[in-house]
């Protein structure tokens, strides 16, 4: 199995803040109207500030913080700050009914809860917290450990009740490095945060950004289609790409260079048109337990889901397809315990 190594000896945002402090790490809002930006130095500072605020509210290592929200900059700050203090993040789909949210939180038995919407949090599991600066500056005595459990992601529950899949920085970064050995994504590039952070595909975008030290672009849902005009990378469904190509006049340069397509049938006519516009399209197969993408290929007329990426292995046993590798999750979370069903 081909293996891609990463060499993070500290928190990824701290590494990039040390190496490229003035590079833009986050672009927030409409770029045509002057988007707000954060450099890596500012990201590193902001994460530590919010981490201190979480510690001040009593959150301890290995405790579980549930977040119910759509993608915003606040959710990104929360995820990074939660990880920074050694706690664990789990996102819930805000479109679920109140009863479904109650049920999922009861199953998780989370310690803390944050939401950006007006819901009856007193009827939900977990003490409500806020994203804020500390009243008194303090040290955050948690060091970088790539094997530490940091995120929980709920599966779709298509084969039964949803399972809470536990990943570490090692598995997330292994997933990112394997995909980026095929897709070109450099430090000067930008990836649109177009998928929800309560889903493994959204978290995968976050960890690709952290792995490469590039720019993460965050906009409101209403601006996502427009944002495709100024980002270099995006994860899309085919109709989003089709709309972009329909709107852009022939011969006009497009910033978008690489697209990871999924969620629906991908017409060859679409990928041919994208290629003519200078956009490379990719598709593949993935799963929550493997931190997103397992195999990938250029989206074209060829069949299949591509070749297995570095840091993953695929093999057959008694008629079943099995996968393993560096991107494999630690296990499933239940009753405050990680059940190591794998490895």
C-alpha positions, -999 to +999 in steps of 0.1 A: +000+000+000+014+034-010+016+056+020+017+094+021+033+108+053+025+141+069+048+158+094+027+178+117+045+182+150+020+207+163-015+219+156-018+225+118-029+261+121+001+268+144+024+253+119+011+274+090+011+305+113+048+299+120+057+292+083+034+316+065+018+339+090+006+366+066-010+341+040-048+343+039-063+312+056-100+320+055-121+342+032-155+350+046-183+365+025-187+380-009-153+385-025-167+409-051-177+433-022-146+429-001-146+396+018-134+395+054-102+375+056-081+359+083-044+352+080-029+320+095-015+341+123-049+355+130-065+320+128-040+306+153-046+334+177-084+332+174-085+295+180-065+298+212-088+327+224-119+306+218-103+275+233-096+295+265-133+305+265-144+269+263-120+259+291-135+288+312-169+273+307-158+240+322-152+218+291-126+192+298-106+167+277-125+139+261-158+155+267-183+156+239-196+189+225-226+187+201-231+215+175-264+221+157-259+246+130-254+252+093-219+261+081-207+294+094-173+308+105-185+303+142-188+265+136-153+264+121-140+283+152-158+259+175-145+228+158-109+240+160-113+253+196-129+220+207-101+200+192-075+224+207-087+217+243-087+180+238-125+176+237-146+160+209-169+175+183-200+161+169-223+179+144-260+173+140-281+182+110-301+213+119-329+203+095-339+173+117-371+177+136-368+186+173-378+150+183-350+136+161-325+159+175-336+149+210-332+113+201-298+116+186-285+137+216-299+112+240-280+084+222-248+105+222-253+116+259-231+147+250-218+168+278-222+202+261-243+218+234-241+248+210-266+259+185-271+290+163-308+287+162-337+294+185-345+259+200-355+248+234-320+237+245-332+232+281-351+201+267-320+187+251-290+167+264-260+187+273-252+220+290-255+250+267-223+269+259-213+300+240-185+309+217-167+337+234-135+351+246-123+343+282-128+367+310-093+358+322-065+347+299-053+312+307-030+284+293-045+256+273-024+226+286-032+203+257-005+193+232-008+180+196-015+143+196-025+129+162-040+097+176-064+115+200-101+111+192-114+145+180-145+142+159-177+121+159-198+119+127-232+103+126-238+078+097-270+081+077-286+051+094-295+035+061-288+001+076-304+008+110-299+034+137-272+060+130-237+052+144-213+077+158-180+072+139-149+084+157-119+099+139-085+112+149-063+139+133-042+110+119-071+095+100-084+128+088-050+139+076-043+105+060-076+109+040-066+144+029-031+134+019-043+105-001-068+125-022-044+153-027-018+130-041-042+128-071-059+162-071-036+192-072-044+216-043-016+240-034-011+266-007-022+294-030-055+277-038-089+280-022-116+254-014-153+264-010-169+250+021-199+238+002-208+206+022-221+205+058-197+201+087-220+176+104-212+152+074-179+135+068-177+151+033-177+186+049-152+177+076-130+163+048-128+198+032-118+212+065-089+187+069-077+192+033-075+229+041-055+222+073-033+196+056-023+219+027-024+253+045-045+268+017-075+291+019-110+280+031-138+300+016-170+304+036-202+320+022-239+319+029-258+293+010-273+319-012-238+329-024-224+294-030-232+294-067-217+328-072-186+318-051-177+293-078-165+322-099-137+330-075-126+297-058-102+272-073-116+241-058-151+228-048-171+197-040-203+199-060-233+181-074-234+181-112-262+207-115-241+233-096-212+228-121-237+229-150-251+263-138-216+278-136-207+267-171-240+280-184-234+314-168-198+319-179-193+333-214-172+312-238-135+320-236-138+339-203-112+326-178-126+307-148-108+305-114-122+271-107-096+244-115-106+212-097-140+198-088-149+167-068-184+157-082-209+134-065-245+130-054-260+123-088-253+109-123-224+128-139-231+134-177-200+130-199-211+161-218-208+181-186-173+169-178-162+174-214-175+210-213-158+216-180-125+203-193-128+227-223-131+255-197-100+243-179-117+225-150-106+190-140-135+169-127-131+140-103-155+114-089-151+084-066-164+064-037-162+070+000-177+063+034-178+078+069-157+051+085-128+059+061-129+097+066-145+103+032-130+093-002-116+058-007-111+057-044-111+084-071-108+088-109-112+116-135-149+120-142-151+110-179-166+083-201-148+054-183-168+032-159-161+025-122-152+045-092-114+047-098-083+034-080-078+030-043-061+061-029-028+060-008-034+053+029-062+029+021-064-008+013-092-028-003-095-066-003-120-094-006-129-118+021-157-144+018-175-124-009-173-091+010-153-060+000-133-048+030-113-016+034-087-005+059-058+018+062-045+050+078-078+068+072-098+042+090-118+054+120-110+045+156-143+028+160-179+036+171-189+057+201-215+045+226-220+051+263-189+073+265-168+045+251-151+040+218-157+004+206-127-006+185-145-028+160-117-023+135-080-029+128 
